Amino acid sequence: MKTILIIDDEAFVHEYLGKVISRLGYQVETAASATAGLNALKNSQIDLVIADVYLPDSPMPYQWLGQLAETAAGRPIVLISGAPTDELVQNAAKCGISTFLSKPFELAFIRNVLTDTLN
């Protein structure tokens, strides 16, 4: 069973995405901070990361994306952003990240992203 790590500081996001992703047949791990997320990536068998762009303990978003991509070491990353700007999309692409989940989350889109990214 594939494991998905959700990195977000909002409990609602952990609960909602966790339930949706579990129902789709994946294992879920959560981290409430950038530091905890990076540690989970280093110490757990993670197949895909879903991460918020803006976390209280992360450096500037573009530095955070670089750290995340480096630590993920080729594992796919999906970013959570309310409204990704062109600048954010370009900087994410430089780090090898091209998939975004926008709030509010849509079940069909989440399912498609996971299926497309993991298969």
A tleap script that builds the chain and sets N, CA, C and O, in Angstrom:
source leaprc.protein.ff14SB
mol = sequence {
  NMET LYS THR ILE LEU ILE ILE ASP ASP GLU
  ALA PHE VAL HIE GLU TYR LEU GLY LYS VAL
  ILE SER ARG LEU GLY TYR GLN VAL GLU THR
  ALA ALA SER ALA THR ALA GLY LEU ASN ALA
  LEU LYS ASN SER GLN ILE ASP LEU VAL ILE
  ALA ASP VAL TYR LEU PRO ASP SER PRO MET
  PRO TYR GLN TRP LEU GLY GLN LEU ALA GLU
  THR ALA ALA GLY ARG PRO ILE VAL LEU ILE
  SER GLY ALA PRO THR ASP GLU LEU VAL GLN
  ASN ALA ALA LYS CYS GLY ILE SER THR PHE
  LEU SER LYS PRO PHE GLU LEU ALA PHE ILE
  ARG ASN VAL LEU THR ASP THR LEU CASN
}
set mol.1.N position { 0.846 -1.175 0.000 }
set mol.1.CA position { 0.000 0.000 0.000 }
set mol.1.C position { 0.895 1.243 0.000 }
set mol.1.O position { 1.844 1.336 0.778 }
set mol.2.N position { 0.589 2.167 -0.856 }
set mol.2.CA position { 1.389 3.396 -0.972 }
set mol.2.C position { 1.040 4.356 0.164 }
set mol.2.O position { -0.094 4.406 0.640 }
set mol.3.N position { 2.062 5.122 0.584 }
set mol.3.CA position { 1.893 6.057 1.691 }
set mol.3.C position { 2.042 7.484 1.202 }
set mol.3.O position { 2.972 7.820 0.469 }
set mol.4.N position { 1.105 8.310 1.626 }
set mol.4.CA position { 1.096 9.722 1.253 }
set mol.4.C position { 1.302 10.554 2.504 }
set mol.4.O position { 0.626 10.356 3.514 }
set mol.5.N position { 2.236 11.482 2.432 }
set mol.5.CA position { 2.522 12.396 3.533 }
set mol.5.C position { 1.844 13.727 3.260 }
set mol.5.O position { 2.038 14.328 2.203 }
set mol.6.N position { 1.044 14.184 4.223 }
set mol.6.CA position { 0.393 15.491 4.131 }
set mol.6.C position { 1.121 16.433 5.082 }
set mol.6.O position { 1.164 16.189 6.288 }
set mol.7.N position { 1.696 17.514 4.543 }
set mol.7.CA position { 2.388 18.514 5.361 }
set mol.7.C position { 1.565 19.792 5.309 }
set mol.7.O position { 1.520 20.471 4.283 }
set mol.8.N position { 0.918 20.114 6.419 }
set mol.8.CA position { 0.077 21.313 6.491 }
set mol.8.C position { -0.122 21.660 7.954 }
set mol.8.O position { -0.197 20.770 8.801 }
set mol.9.N position { -0.207 22.946 8.256 }
set mol.9.CA position { -0.374 23.365 9.642 }
set mol.9.C position { -1.841 23.441 10.069 }
set mol.9.O position { -2.120 23.746 11.228 }
set mol.10.N position { -2.773 23.176 9.172 }
set mol.10.CA position { -4.195 23.230 9.506 }
set mol.10.C position { -4.728 21.826 9.778 }
set mol.10.O position { -4.645 20.945 8.922 }
set mol.11.N position { -5.279 21.623 10.988 }
set mol.11.CA position { -5.822 20.317 11.366 }
set mol.11.C position { -6.932 19.885 10.414 }
set mol.11.O position { -7.056 18.701 10.101 }
set mol.12.N position { -7.733 20.833 9.954 }
set mol.12.CA position { -8.821 20.511 9.027 }
set mol.12.C position { -8.291 19.847 7.760 }
set mol.12.O position { -8.891 18.898 7.254 }
set mol.13.N position { -7.180 20.340 7.254 }
set mol.13.CA position { -6.598 19.772 6.030 }
set mol.13.C position { -6.160 18.332 6.288 }
set mol.13.O position { -6.399 17.453 5.461 }
set mol.14.N position { -5.514 18.086 7.440 }
set mol.14.CA position { -5.103 16.719 7.788 }
set mol.14.C position { -6.317 15.804 7.843 }
set mol.14.O position { -6.318 14.715 7.268 }
set mol.15.N position { -7.360 16.267 8.549 }
set mol.15.CA position { -8.546 15.434 8.732 }
set mol.15.C position { -9.247 15.162 7.407 }
set mol.15.O position { -9.539 14.012 7.081 }
set mol.16.N position { -9.515 16.210 6.650 }
set mol.16.CA position { -10.267 16.052 5.408 }
set mol.16.C position { -9.485 15.243 4.373 }
set mol.16.O position { -9.968 14.227 3.872 }
set mol.17.N position { -8.278 15.702 4.060 }
set mol.17.CA position { -7.483 14.978 3.062 }
set mol.17.C position { -7.155 13.565 3.534 }
set mol.17.O position { -7.159 12.622 2.743 }
set mol.18.N position { -6.872 13.425 4.824 }
set mol.18.CA position { -6.571 12.103 5.373 }
set mol.18.C position { -7.710 11.124 5.156 }
set mol.18.O position { -7.482 9.986 4.743 }
set mol.19.N position { -8.938 11.558 5.431 }
set mol.19.CA position { -10.105 10.689 5.232 }
set mol.19.C position { -10.288 10.353 3.758 }
set mol.19.O position { -10.498 9.195 3.398 }
set mol.20.N position { -10.207 11.371 2.911 }
set mol.20.CA position { -10.398 11.157 1.472 }
set mol.20.C position { -9.344 10.197 0.928 }
set mol.20.O position { -9.667 9.251 0.211 }
set mol.21.N position { -8.103 10.442 1.268 }
set mol.21.CA position { -7.005 9.630 0.742 }
set mol.21.C position { -7.068 8.200 1.282 }
set mol.21.O position { -6.800 7.250 0.547 }
set mol.22.N position { -7.420 8.042 2.554 }
set mol.22.CA position { -7.575 6.698 3.132 }
set mol.22.C position { -8.672 5.923 2.414 }
set mol.22.O position { -8.511 4.740 2.118 }
set mol.23.N position { -9.779 6.590 2.139 }
set mol.23.CA position { -10.891 5.929 1.435 }
set mol.23.C position { -10.499 5.506 0.023 }
set mol.23.O position { -11.082 4.579 -0.540 }
set mol.24.N position { -9.516 6.185 -0.540 }
set mol.24.CA position { -9.044 5.827 -1.879 }
set mol.24.C position { -8.041 4.673 -1.848 }
set mol.24.O position { -7.558 4.232 -2.891 }
set mol.25.N position { -7.732 4.185 -0.633 }
set mol.25.CA position { -6.881 3.010 -0.511 }
set mol.25.C position { -5.415 3.271 -0.221 }
set mol.25.O position { -4.584 2.380 -0.397 }
set mol.26.N position { -5.084 4.468 0.217 }
set mol.26.CA position { -3.696 4.803 0.533 }
set mol.26.C position { -3.522 4.947 2.038 }
set mol.26.O position { -4.472 5.256 2.757 }
set mol.27.N position { -2.293 4.721 2.507 }
set mol.27.CA position { -1.935 5.020 3.888 }
set mol.27.C position { -1.611 6.498 3.970 }
set mol.27.O position { -1.139 7.087 2.998 }
set mol.28.N position { -1.859 7.102 5.126 }
set mol.28.CA position { -1.622 8.537 5.287 }
set mol.28.C position { -0.751 8.787 6.506 }
set mol.28.O position { -0.976 8.220 7.575 }
set mol.29.N position { 0.241 9.640 6.329 }
set mol.29.CA position { 1.002 10.202 7.445 }
set mol.29.C position { 0.815 11.702 7.375 }
set mol.29.O position { 0.638 12.259 6.292 }
set mol.30.N position { 0.853 12.366 8.534 }
set mol.30.CA position { 0.682 13.816 8.544 }
set mol.30.C position { 1.812 14.476 9.321 }
set mol.30.O position { 2.416 13.882 10.214 }
set mol.31.N position { 2.072 15.713 8.954 }
set mol.31.CA position { 3.054 16.544 9.652 }
set mol.31.C position { 2.486 17.957 9.693 }
set mol.31.O position { 1.970 18.453 8.692 }
set mol.32.N position { 2.581 18.601 10.851 }
set mol.32.CA position { 1.989 19.925 11.033 }
set mol.32.C position { 2.978 21.063 10.825 }
set mol.32.O position { 2.633 22.228 11.022 }
set mol.33.N position { 4.204 20.735 10.429 }
set mol.33.CA position { 5.207 21.781 10.212 }
set mol.33.C position { 6.179 21.332 9.125 }
set mol.33.O position { 6.244 20.154 8.773 }
set mol.34.N position { 6.924 22.287 8.610 }
set mol.34.CA position { 7.935 21.971 7.601 }
set mol.34.C position { 8.991 21.036 8.189 }
set mol.34.O position { 9.398 20.069 7.546 }
set mol.35.N position { 9.427 21.327 9.403 }
set mol.35.CA position { 10.452 20.513 10.058 }
set mol.35.C position { 9.984 19.076 10.230 }
set mol.35.O position { 10.713 18.139 9.906 }
set mol.36.N position { 8.768 18.903 10.739 }
set mol.36.CA position { 8.225 17.553 10.937 }
set mol.36.C position { 8.057 16.839 9.596 }
set mol.36.O position { 8.286 15.634 9.501 }
set mol.37.N position { 7.661 17.571 8.575 }
set mol.37.CA position { 7.494 16.979 7.253 }
set mol.37.C position { 8.806 16.496 6.667 }
set mol.37.O position { 8.881 15.396 6.119 }
set mol.38.N position { 9.841 17.316 6.782 }
set mol.38.CA position { 11.156 16.918 6.269 }
set mol.38.C position { 11.683 15.704 7.025 }
set mol.38.O position { 12.278 14.810 6.425 }
set mol.39.N position { 11.466 15.668 8.350 }
set mol.39.CA position { 11.890 14.513 9.144 }
set mol.39.C position { 11.144 13.251 8.722 }
set mol.39.O position { 11.742 12.180 8.615 }
set mol.40.N position { 9.843 13.375 8.482 }
set mol.40.CA position { 9.056 12.216 8.037 }
set mol.40.C position { 9.568 11.703 6.694 }
set mol.40.O position { 9.643 10.494 6.474 }
set mol.41.N position { 9.915 12.614 5.807 }
set mol.41.CA position { 10.454 12.208 4.500 }
set mol.41.C position { 11.769 11.450 4.653 }
set mol.41.O position { 12.042 10.503 3.917 }
set mol.42.N position { 12.576 11.877 5.614 }
set mol.42.CA position { 13.874 11.236 5.825 }
set mol.42.C position { 13.734 9.873 6.506 }
set mol.42.O position { 14.536 8.970 6.266 }
set mol.43.N position { 12.708 9.728 7.359 }
set mol.43.CA position { 12.628 8.558 8.232 }
set mol.43.C position { 11.511 7.575 7.912 }
set mol.43.O position { 11.412 6.540 8.573 }
set mol.44.N position { 10.680 7.853 6.941 }
set mol.44.CA position { 9.551 6.978 6.626 }
set mol.44.C position { 9.546 6.635 5.143 }
set mol.44.O position { 10.157 7.322 4.325 }
set mol.45.N position { 8.848 5.567 4.820 }
set mol.45.CA position { 8.684 5.165 3.421 }
set mol.45.C position { 7.499 5.941 2.851 }
set mol.45.O position { 6.352 5.519 2.996 }
set mol.46.N position { 7.769 7.057 2.213 }
set mol.46.CA position { 6.741 7.936 1.658 }
set mol.46.C position { 6.784 7.817 0.136 }
set mol.46.O position { 7.856 7.853 -0.468 }
set mol.47.N position { 5.611 7.676 -0.474 }
set mol.47.CA position { 5.535 7.551 -1.932 }
set mol.47.C position { 5.157 8.850 -2.622 }
set mol.47.O position { 5.505 9.058 -3.784 }
set mol.48.N position { 4.449 9.727 -1.919 }
set mol.48.CA position { 4.017 10.998 -2.487 }
set mol.48.C position { 3.830 11.991 -1.351 }
set mol.48.O position { 3.427 11.617 -0.250 }
set mol.49.N position { 4.125 13.255 -1.622 }
set mol.49.CA position { 3.982 14.319 -0.622 }
set mol.49.C position { 2.939 15.314 -1.108 }
set mol.49.O position { 2.952 15.740 -2.263 }
set mol.50.N position { 2.034 15.676 -0.201 }
set mol.50.CA position { 1.114 16.788 -0.435 }
set mol.50.C position { 1.481 17.835 0.607 }
set mol.50.O position { 1.365 17.577 1.805 }
set mol.51.N position { 1.923 19.010 0.171 }
set mol.51.CA position { 2.444 20.004 1.113 }
set mol.51.C position { 1.881 21.389 0.852 }
set mol.51.O position { 1.699 21.805 -0.292 }
set mol.52.N position { 1.612 22.090 1.939 }
set mol.52.CA position { 1.206 23.489 1.847 }
set mol.52.C position { 2.426 24.314 1.449 }
set mol.52.O position { 3.552 24.015 1.846 }
set mol.53.N position { 2.186 25.337 0.673 }
set mol.53.CA position { 3.268 26.225 0.246 }
set mol.53.C position { 3.727 27.097 1.406 }
set mol.53.O position { 4.919 27.370 1.548 }
set mol.54.N position { 2.788 27.532 2.230 }
set mol.54.CA position { 3.088 28.469 3.313 }
set mol.54.C position { 2.909 27.788 4.659 }
set mol.54.O position { 1.793 27.449 5.052 }
set mol.55.N position { 4.019 27.591 5.365 }
set mol.55.CA position { 3.998 27.005 6.696 }
set mol.55.C position { 4.716 27.943 7.653 }
set mol.55.O position { 5.713 28.561 7.280 }
set mol.56.N position { 4.217 28.060 8.897 }
set mol.56.CA position { 4.804 29.027 9.835 }
set mol.56.C position { 6.297 28.845 10.084 }
set mol.56.O position { 7.014 29.830 10.256 }
set mol.57.N position { 6.778 27.601 10.107 }
set mol.57.CA position { 8.193 27.390 10.428 }
set mol.57.C position { 9.069 27.207 9.192 }
set mol.57.O position { 10.248 26.876 9.314 }
set mol.58.N position { 8.508 27.419 8.012 }
set mol.58.CA position { 9.315 27.253 6.803 }
set mol.58.C position { 9.950 28.577 6.411 }
set mol.58.O position { 9.448 29.648 6.750 }
set mol.59.N position { 11.061 28.486 5.693 }
set mol.59.CA position { 11.658 29.726 5.182 }
set mol.59.C position { 10.744 30.308 4.099 }
set mol.59.O position { 9.618 29.843 3.925 }
set mol.60.N position { 11.201 31.273 3.405 }
set mol.60.CA position { 10.420 31.847 2.309 }
set mol.60.C position { 9.935 30.704 1.416 }
set mol.60.O position { 10.633 29.700 1.272 }
set mol.61.N position { 8.753 30.840 0.816 }
set mol.61.CA position { 8.178 29.722 0.058 }
set mol.61.C position { 9.123 29.095 -0.957 }
set mol.61.O position { 9.133 27.873 -1.107 }
set mol.62.N position { 9.911 29.892 -1.654 }
set mol.62.CA position { 10.759 29.327 -2.700 }
set mol.62.C position { 11.914 28.535 -2.108 }
set mol.62.O position { 12.353 27.549 -2.701 }
set mol.63.N position { 12.412 28.949 -0.948 }
set mol.63.CA position { 13.440 28.163 -0.263 }
set mol.63.C position { 12.838 26.859 0.254 }
set mol.63.O position { 13.463 25.802 0.169 }
set mol.64.N position { 11.623 26.941 0.790 }
set mol.64.CA position { 10.924 25.763 1.304 }
set mol.64.C position { 10.722 24.735 0.185 }
set mol.64.O position { 10.930 23.540 0.393 }
set mol.65.N position { 10.318 25.201 -0.993 }
set mol.65.CA position { 10.109 24.282 -2.113 }
set mol.65.C position { 11.409 23.569 -2.476 }
set mol.65.O position { 11.404 22.376 -2.776 }
set mol.66.N position { 12.518 24.301 -2.449 }
set mol.66.CA position { 13.818 23.700 -2.734 }
set mol.66.C position { 14.196 22.646 -1.710 }
set mol.66.O position { 14.648 21.559 -2.069 }
set mol.67.N position { 14.011 22.966 -0.424 }
set mol.67.CA position { 14.307 22.000 0.640 }
set mol.67.C position { 13.430 20.759 0.506 }
set mol.67.O position { 13.899 19.628 0.633 }
set mol.68.N position { 12.159 20.994 0.248 }
set mol.68.CA position { 11.213 19.890 0.120 }
set mol.68.C position { 11.592 18.987 -1.051 }
set mol.68.O position { 11.639 17.766 -0.906 }
set mol.69.N position { 11.861 19.580 -2.199 }
set mol.69.CA position { 12.220 18.795 -3.388 }
set mol.69.C position { 13.516 18.018 -3.165 }
set mol.69.O position { 13.628 16.859 -3.565 }
set mol.70.N position { 14.483 18.654 -2.532 }
set mol.70.CA position { 15.763 17.985 -2.266 }
set mol.70.C position { 15.571 16.793 -1.334 }
set mol.70.O position { 16.116 15.716 -1.577 }
set mol.71.N position { 14.801 16.986 -0.272 }
set mol.71.CA position { 14.575 15.914 0.697 }
set mol.71.C position { 13.701 14.810 0.108 }
set mol.71.O position { 13.892 13.634 0.421 }
set mol.72.N position { 12.753 15.177 -0.734 }
set mol.72.CA position { 11.877 14.174 -1.358 }
set mol.72.C position { 12.646 13.285 -2.325 }
set mol.72.O position { 12.223 12.163 -2.603 }
set mol.73.N position { 13.751 13.767 -2.830 }
set mol.73.CA position { 14.657 12.977 -3.674 }
set mol.73.C position { 13.939 12.226 -4.793 }
set mol.73.O position { 14.069 11.009 -4.929 }
set mol.74.N position { 13.184 12.974 -5.586 }
set mol.74.CA position { 12.531 12.375 -6.743 }
set mol.74.C position { 11.124 11.867 -6.511 }
set mol.74.O position { 10.413 11.548 -7.464 }
set mol.75.N position { 10.711 11.789 -5.250 }
set mol.75.CA position { 9.325 11.380 -5.000 }
set mol.75.C position { 8.399 12.515 -5.406 }
set mol.75.O position { 8.749 13.682 -5.234 }
set mol.76.N position { 7.232 12.202 -5.938 }
set mol.76.CA position { 6.341 13.261 -6.415 }
set mol.76.C position { 5.821 14.147 -5.288 }
set mol.76.O position { 5.581 13.691 -4.170 }
set mol.77.N position { 5.655 15.426 -5.617 }
set mol.77.CA position { 5.158 16.428 -4.671 }
set mol.77.C position { 3.970 17.135 -5.302 }
set mol.77.O position { 4.013 17.541 -6.463 }
set mol.78.N position { 2.911 17.275 -4.516 }
set mol.78.CA position { 1.735 18.042 -4.905 }
set mol.78.C position { 1.633 19.191 -3.915 }
set mol.78.O position { 1.643 18.968 -2.704 }
set mol.79.N position { 1.535 20.414 -4.413 }
set mol.79.CA position { 1.464 21.579 -3.534 }
set mol.79.C position { 0.030 22.021 -3.315 }
set mol.79.O position { -0.805 21.961 -4.217 }
set mol.80.N position { -0.240 22.469 -2.085 }
set mol.80.CA position { -1.534 23.048 -1.743 }
set mol.80.C position { -1.379 24.556 -1.781 }
set mol.80.O position { -0.499 25.119 -1.129 }
set mol.81.N position { -2.236 25.201 -2.544 }
set mol.81.CA position { -2.212 26.661 -2.626 }
set mol.81.C position { -3.612 27.153 -2.951 }
set mol.81.O position { -4.300 26.590 -3.803 }
set mol.82.N position { -4.025 28.209 -2.265 }
set mol.82.CA position { -5.337 28.783 -2.534 }
set mol.82.C position { -5.451 29.276 -3.959 }
set mol.82.O position { -6.447 29.020 -4.636 }
set mol.83.N position { -4.444 29.974 -4.408 }
set mol.83.CA position { -4.429 30.511 -5.773 }
set mol.83.C position { -2.976 30.651 -6.207 }
set mol.83.O position { -2.353 31.684 -5.958 }
set mol.84.N position { -2.431 29.625 -6.853 }
set mol.84.CA position { -1.020 29.695 -7.244 }
set mol.84.C position { -0.764 30.809 -8.259 }
set mol.84.O position { -1.418 30.886 -9.299 }
set mol.85.N position { 0.190 31.658 -7.939 }
set mol.85.CA position { 0.568 32.743 -8.846 }
set mol.85.C position { 1.492 32.190 -9.927 }
set mol.85.O position { 2.037 31.095 -9.792 }
set mol.86.N position { 1.658 32.952 -10.991 }
set mol.86.CA position { 2.583 32.539 -12.055 }
set mol.86.C position { 3.992 32.368 -11.502 }
set mol.86.O position { 4.704 31.434 -11.872 }
set mol.87.N position { 4.391 33.277 -10.610 }
set mol.87.CA position { 5.730 33.204 -10.013 }
set mol.87.C position { 5.894 31.917 -9.207 }
set mol.87.O position { 6.928 31.254 -9.297 }
set mol.88.N position { 4.881 31.564 -8.422 }
set mol.88.CA position { 4.936 30.336 -7.638 }
set mol.88.C position { 5.023 29.116 -8.552 }
set mol.88.O position { 5.830 28.217 -8.312 }
set mol.89.N position { 4.209 29.082 -9.580 }
set mol.89.CA position { 4.218 27.960 -10.521 }
set mol.89.C position { 5.593 27.823 -11.178 }
set mol.89.O position { 6.103 26.712 -11.320 }
set mol.90.N position { 6.193 28.944 -11.577 }
set mol.90.CA position { 7.513 28.915 -12.211 }
set mol.90.C position { 8.589 28.432 -11.243 }
set mol.90.O position { 9.438 27.619 -11.610 }
set mol.91.N position { 8.553 28.936 -10.000 }
set mol.91.CA position { 9.551 28.514 -9.018 }
set mol.91.C position { 9.370 27.051 -8.637 }
set mol.91.O position { 10.353 26.337 -8.437 }
set mol.92.N position { 8.140 26.605 -8.536 }
set mol.92.CA position { 7.885 25.196 -8.240 }
set mol.92.C position { 8.415 24.323 -9.376 }
set mol.92.O position { 9.020 23.280 -9.131 }
set mol.93.N position { 8.188 24.748 -10.609 }
set mol.93.CA position { 8.661 23.986 -11.772 }
set mol.93.C position { 10.179 23.841 -11.754 }
set mol.93.O position { 10.705 22.799 -12.144 }
set mol.94.N position { 10.889 24.877 -11.306 }
set mol.94.CA position { 12.353 24.806 -11.207 }
set mol.94.C position { 12.789 23.714 -10.234 }
set mol.94.O position { 13.888 23.172 -10.345 }
set mol.95.N position { 11.911 23.396 -9.276 }
set mol.95.CA position { 12.197 22.353 -8.289 }
set mol.95.C position { 11.622 21.002 -8.708 }
set mol.95.O position { 11.711 20.026 -7.962 }
set mol.96.N position { 11.034 20.947 -9.899 }
set mol.96.CA position { 10.459 19.698 -10.382 }
set mol.96.C position { 9.043 19.437 -9.901 }
set mol.96.O position { 8.562 18.306 -9.963 }
set mol.97.N position { 8.371 20.483 -9.420 }
set mol.97.CA position { 7.008 20.348 -8.896 }
set mol.97.C position { 6.052 21.023 -9.872 }
set mol.97.O position { 6.206 22.202 -10.190 }
set mol.98.N position { 5.069 20.271 -10.344 }
set mol.98.CA position { 4.163 20.860 -11.333 }
set mol.98.C position { 2.686 20.661 -11.017 }
set mol.98.O position { 1.826 21.096 -11.783 }
set mol.99.N position { 2.382 20.011 -9.902 }
set mol.99.CA position { 0.990 19.716 -9.586 }
set mol.99.C position { 0.546 20.498 -8.359 }
set mol.99.O position { 1.245 20.544 -7.346 }
set mol.100.N position { -0.623 21.109 -8.466 }
set mol.100.CA position { -1.184 21.906 -7.376 }
set mol.100.C position { -2.588 21.430 -7.041 }
set mol.100.O position { -3.368 21.091 -7.932 }
set mol.101.N position { -2.906 21.405 -5.748 }
set mol.101.CA position { -4.268 21.205 -5.264 }
set mol.101.C position { -4.751 22.560 -4.790 }
set mol.101.O position { -4.098 23.196 -3.963 }
set mol.102.N position { -5.862 23.001 -5.293 }
set mol.102.CA position { -6.402 24.295 -4.878 }
set mol.102.C position { -7.511 24.085 -3.859 }
set mol.102.O position { -8.280 23.127 -3.942 }
set mol.103.N position { -7.577 24.993 -2.902 }
set mol.103.CA position { -8.679 24.981 -1.943 }
set mol.103.C position { -9.838 25.749 -2.560 }
set mol.103.O position { -9.593 26.767 -3.208 }
set mol.104.N position { -11.063 25.328 -2.401 }
set mol.104.CA position { -11.494 24.110 -1.704 }
set mol.104.C position { -11.189 22.865 -2.534 }
set mol.104.O position { -11.197 22.894 -3.765 }
set mol.105.N position { -10.920 21.773 -1.822 }
set mol.105.CA position { -10.545 20.531 -2.479 }
set mol.105.C position { -11.758 19.854 -3.109 }
set mol.105.O position { -12.845 19.844 -2.531 }
set mol.106.N position { -11.564 19.294 -4.288 }
set mol.106.CA position { -12.617 18.533 -4.960 }
set mol.106.C position { -12.196 17.072 -5.009 }
set mol.106.O position { -11.097 16.747 -5.458 }
set mol.107.N position { -13.073 16.202 -4.547 }
set mol.107.CA position { -12.772 14.778 -4.452 }
set mol.107.C position { -12.295 14.192 -5.778 }
set mol.107.O position { -11.292 13.478 -5.812 }
set mol.108.N position { -12.989 14.479 -6.849 }
set mol.108.CA position { -12.614 13.915 -8.155 }
set mol.108.C position { -11.217 14.364 -8.562 }
set mol.108.O position { -10.449 13.578 -9.117 }
set mol.109.N position { -10.884 15.617 -8.291 }
set mol.109.CA position { -9.561 16.125 -8.653 }
set mol.109.C position { -8.482 15.450 -7.814 }
set mol.109.O position { -7.432 15.077 -8.338 }
set mol.110.N position { -8.732 15.290 -6.515 }
set mol.110.CA position { -7.767 14.617 -5.641 }
set mol.110.C position { -7.519 13.199 -6.154 }
set mol.110.O position { -6.372 12.769 -6.274 }
set mol.111.N position { -8.583 12.486 -6.452 }
set mol.111.CA position { -8.459 11.112 -6.958 }
set mol.111.C position { -7.636 11.086 -8.247 }
set mol.111.O position { -6.745 10.249 -8.395 }
set mol.112.N position { -7.926 11.985 -9.167 }
set mol.112.CA position { -7.194 12.029 -10.440 }
set mol.112.C position { -5.719 12.348 -10.238 }
set mol.112.O position { -4.855 11.735 -10.865 }
set mol.113.N position { -5.430 13.309 -9.360 }
set mol.113.CA position { -4.036 13.678 -9.088 }
set mol.113.C position { -3.272 12.484 -8.521 }
set mol.113.O position { -2.162 12.190 -8.965 }
set mol.114.N position { -3.858 11.800 -7.550 }
set mol.114.CA position { -3.173 10.659 -6.945 }
set mol.114.C position { -2.975 9.534 -7.955 }
set mol.114.O position { -1.893 8.954 -8.039 }
set mol.115.N position { -3.998 9.234 -8.706 }
set mol.115.CA position { -3.903 8.166 -9.704 }
set mol.115.C position { -2.860 8.495 -10.764 }
set mol.115.O position { -2.015 7.662 -11.091 }
set mol.116.N position { -2.919 9.705 -11.297 }
set mol.116.CA position { -1.971 10.107 -12.345 }
set mol.116.C position { -0.538 10.158 -11.832 }
set mol.116.O position { 0.393 9.771 -12.539 }
set mol.117.N position { -0.363 10.631 -10.615 }
set mol.117.CA position { 0.979 10.833 -10.076 }
set mol.117.C position { 1.624 9.533 -9.617 }
set mol.117.O position { 2.833 9.356 -9.772 }
set mol.118.N position { 0.846 8.634 -9.063 }
set mol.118.CA position { 1.411 7.406 -8.501 }
set mol.118.C position { 1.449 6.234 -9.474 }
set mol.118.O position { 2.100 5.228 -9.191 }
set mol.119.N position { 0.780 6.338 -10.590 }
set mol.119.CA position { 0.757 5.210 -11.540 }
set mol.119.C position { 1.566 5.492 -12.777 }
set mol.119.O position { 1.646 4.647 -13.668 }
savepdb mol mol.pdb
quit
